[in-house]
Amino acid sequence: MSLMSGLFVGATGLQTSQNSLHTTAHNLSNIETPGYVRQQTLHADMSYNQISTSPAVSSMQIGLGVEYDIVRQVRDSFLDKSYRRETGRSEFYEVCQETTQEIETLLGEFDGVAFQDSIAGLWTAVQELQKDPSSSVTKGSFVNTAAQFLERAQAVYNGLTDYQDNLNARVKEYVDRINDLGDQIFALNDRIHTEELGEQEANDLRDQRNKALDELSSLANISYSTNADGATEVLVEGVSLVARDRTFHMDIVTDEGTGFYVPVWPQNMNAEVFIRNEEIATAYNTDIGKLKSVILARGDRRANYTDMDYDTYMNGIYTYYDPVTDTDVTQNLIPTSSSIVMKVQAQLDQMVHSLMTEVNNILTGEKSTIDGGNTPTYGADEDLPKELFVRLGTSRYELDGTDYKYVAEDGKPSHANIDKLYTIANMKINPDLLKTPSLLGNEFMTEDKQVDHAKADALADAFTAKFSSISPDLTQKYDYRDYYAALVGQVATEGSVYSSIVEAQQVATHQLSDSRDAIMGVSSNEELTNMIKYQNAYNAASRYITACNDMLERLLDSV
């Protein structure tokens, strides 16, 4: 090898060592930068000069030095995908945990007054009424306590609906964020492609793109791949969000009946992003992402006691009669049991509805046709019995020709039409009784003007009778006094389960995060070791060049 080529070999050593020192310094300066991935310098041999092609001996080659081949990111794609999947699952259950904690607060103590107390107060008023049904004091206490009971029931129910609205606002926030991240990834794809076409490393841009993917994975179930151009294409819930040449934004439509936001894909004719009655299971990876969890927790409607039907509760199948088309309409909804808020709304309303209808039926001597009762008629307005709980949308009686006819509840109406339902959202205390409780006296008198203890006894019996379970798939039934306690206990149990899941998920996520950091994180000790190594390599190349230079000078002096 000539001395001139020796100088070239030394120069490549200087340049390569210097560039490696720059990479090491870059790693150390970004040791605290979120999302930064350690960069590693790879060296390669330059081309060789072949000085012998004799078949008798091996080929003789002279190296031309070392070159700075590539600076690569140190990542593990398998760990990345595992971490992102488990992060999304952890976020899903954290929303569930948060929601159950909020509902526990609403059910246990609302504005400092427990709803449980109003149930106990109503039971006490019934017991006092049972002792003396003719007393205006006991009747007044009964009416006022019933008003307080309904007021607190509506306060708890309204608290649940307000929380639904809060969750609904988060749906839009998360959809907007998903679209923003999709735009970021698309823009970074173009910048990375442009820079790497110019033979520049775009590792810092790749860090930004991976950071965006990390955040996106917490919001929804994603899958992604990198094409030949280095562009990352992303699917959200199996539908393209980022393609090579464009982004496809997720959109929202507003449900007219509830005002709830529904995420849709405009490119798929506004198909909904999520399947409403999809089974939620880890085995199917259907429990991933904050957006889905918020939608499930919120539900897709204001639930009432009609949602406790088995098909609706378990499978999300709701069938009602549409008088306009004169046909039965079947809707695929989010199952009541899948939505934390809707389930409690329906269970609470089932208790209040059953109590209200039972009290009204006892006081009026009537029974809903749904329960196989009668549809009596009355000849005059003064003959109409006084119900305690009054529907807002429909009077209990309507004039049919010359007689007043009892207007029964719809068996299962559309959720948009609850006028005929005795539901929390459609009830008030009879204003006539609230103003003059003594009007209730006629309901506790027999035809011969004797005190009717039978109705008061029936009210007491109704409170102690087991009327329903808290779920259609359970067999244990409760009375009104125990039902609410069982409902609160169910929410507390679910909250405990979700807390356990969140803790397990956090452990799994932290382990994966630590494994990723061990590979792609910057270690100051390792980088300082590399710095010493490249400094020594630089010094060695410098001395090599000095030695070659001295030899050249001596040869020139000799000549």
ZIJO-V869507 format. One record per residue. PSI is psi in whole degrees, -180 to 180 (none if undefined). NEAR is the number of other C-alpha atoms within 10 Angstrom. Layout:
psi near
PSI NEAR
PSI NEAR
This chain:
psi near
134 11
159 8
-33 14
-43 12
-30 15
-40 18
-37 21
-42 15
-43 20
-38 23
-40 19
-36 18
-42 25
-49 23
-45 16
-42 25
-37 27
-44 17
-37 16
-37 24
-38 21
-43 15
-42 20
-43 24
-37 15
-41 14
-47 22
-37 19
-19 12
22 14
-26 16
6 11
121 11
132 10
-4 20
138 22
133 26
137 26
144 21
133 17
131 18
129 13
154 15
153 12
142 12
175 15
155 13
149 12
127 12
124 11
-2 11
133 11
20 11
131 9
-15 7
-26 6
169 8
157 9
139 11
128 12
148 14
123 13
153 15
14 19
-161 20
152 21
156 18
99 19
-60 13
152 15
113 19
155 15
142 20
97 15
163 17
107 12
-33 10
-44 9
-37 15
-48 17
-41 17
-44 14
-44 22
-38 25
-46 23
-30 23
-46 28
-40 28
-40 29
-43 25
-36 24
-50 25
-23 25
-37 22
-42 22
-44 24
-46 21
-41 15
-43 24
-36 23
-40 17
-41 16
-37 22
-41 19
-44 15
-42 21
-37 23
-38 15
113 14
117 15
35 11
-2 7
121 11
136 16
-29 24
-33 19
-35 12
-32 20
-45 23
-38 15
-40 18
-39 22
-40 21
-42 16
-37 21
-41 26
-40 19
-38 19
-36 25
-33 20
-40 13
86 17
-18 25
-12 21
129 14
-27 17
-48 15
-35 21
-42 25
-41 21
-40 20
-46 23
-45 26
-38 19
-37 21
-39 24
-41 20
-40 18
-49 21
-39 22
-43 18
-35 21
-43 22
-33 21
-44 17
-44 25
-43 25
-33 16
-39 17
-42 22
-36 19
-40 12
-34 19
-43 24
-37 17
-45 13
-35 24
-40 21
-35 14
-28 17
-49 24
-40 18
-44 12
-37 19
-44 22
-40 16
-40 15
-44 23
-40 19
-44 15
-37 20
-42 28
-40 18
-47 17
-41 28
-45 23
-40 15
-36 21
-47 24
-42 15
-41 16
-44 21
-43 16
-46 14
-40 13
-18 14
-32 11
17 8
35 10
144 13
134 16
42 18
-37 18
-37 15
-36 17
-36 23
-44 18
-39 18
-41 22
-34 18
-40 17
-39 19
-38 24
-47 19
-40 16
-36 25
-24 26
-21 22
-31 25
168 29
113 24
157 23
152 18
161 16
157 10
125 12
-175 10
-25 6
-1 14
6 15
138 23
123 21
136 22
136 24
138 18
121 20
38 17
3 12
142 16
128 20
-44 25
117 25
178 17
-37 16
-3 10
170 14
150 19
107 17
142 20
142 22
171 19
143 20
153 13
125 11
125 12
-33 9
-38 12
-21 13
9 13
145 24
136 22
114 21
135 23
166 19
108 18
-33 14
-14 13
40 10
42 8
34 15
140 13
144 17
-39 19
144 16
126 11
-43 18
33 18
141 14
132 13
114 13
143 10
-34 10
-29 7
3 9
39 13
8 19
54 23
132 29
139 27
-37 28
-48 27
-42 23
-41 26
-41 25
-42 23
-43 27
-42 24
-40 27
-174 26
16 24
168 21
107 21
149 25
-171 26
-22 22
-19 21
0 28
-1 23
142 19
-48 18
-39 15
-43 22
-43 25
-36 19
-7 20
22 22
115 19
121 23
131 16
163 16
130 16
108 12
-22 8
-46 6
-7 8
41 8
162 10
134 10
129 12
128 11
143 12
109 14
173 19
125 26
140 27
-40 32
-19 23
-15 22
120 22
-44 21
-48 26
-39 28
-45 25
-38 24
-48 23
-42 27
-43 25
-45 25
-33 25
-43 23
-49 23
-43 22
-47 21
-42 18
-46 20
-46 21
-36 21
-45 18
-47 20
-43 20
-38 17
-44 19
-38 21
-14 17
19 14
172 17
140 19
144 18
-22 15
-36 11
17 8
23 8
-166 12
169 14
78 13
162 14
155 18
145 18
-25 12
161 11
-38 11
-13 8
-11 10
131 16
159 19
115 20
149 23
-42 25
124 25
136 20
142 21
-37 18
-25 14
129 17
155 13
-26 20
146 18
151 14
121 15
94 11
-114 7
-5 10
156 15
134 19
140 18
126 22
109 18
167 20
152 17
144 18
-50 14
90 17
175 18
148 15
-20 16
-9 11
96 12
19 20
-34 18
8 19
143 25
78 29
157 27
-42 26
-6 19
31 17
153 20
164 18
141 20
114 18
-29 12
-42 14
-34 19
-35 17
-41 12
85 14
-23 21
-19 19
-19 16
-10 23
-36 16
-27 17
-14 21
28 21
140 17
176 12
-28 9
21 7
31 9
154 10
127 18
94 20
-18 18
-41 15
-39 21
-40 23
-39 17
-38 16
-43 23
-41 19
-36 12
-37 18
-30 21
-10 14
144 13
115 16
-28 15
161 19
168 19
-3 23
139 19
-14 16
6 12
155 9
-24 10
126 11
157 16
157 19
178 17
-31 22
-32 18
-20 15
-48 20
-39 21
-39 14
-37 15
-46 19
-41 19
-37 13
-44 15
-41 20
-40 16
-44 13
-40 17
-39 21
-40 15
-46 15
-36 20
-40 19
-41 14
-44 17
-43 21
-44 15
-41 13
-38 20
-39 18
-47 13
-42 17
-42 21
-37 15
-44 13
-38 19
-42 17
-39 13
-41 16
-44 20
-35 16
-28 12
-48 16
-7 19
157 20
124 23
121 16
-37 14
-44 10
-41 11
-37 20
-35 14
-43 13
-38 17
-44 19
-42 12
-46 15
-31 22
-43 17
-39 13
-39 17
-45 22
-39 15
-43 16
-38 22
-42 17
-36 13
-44 19
-40 22
-42 14
-43 15
-40 18
-41 16
-42 12
-41 13
-42 14
-42 12
-41 10
-43 10
-38 9
-37 8
-38 7
none 6
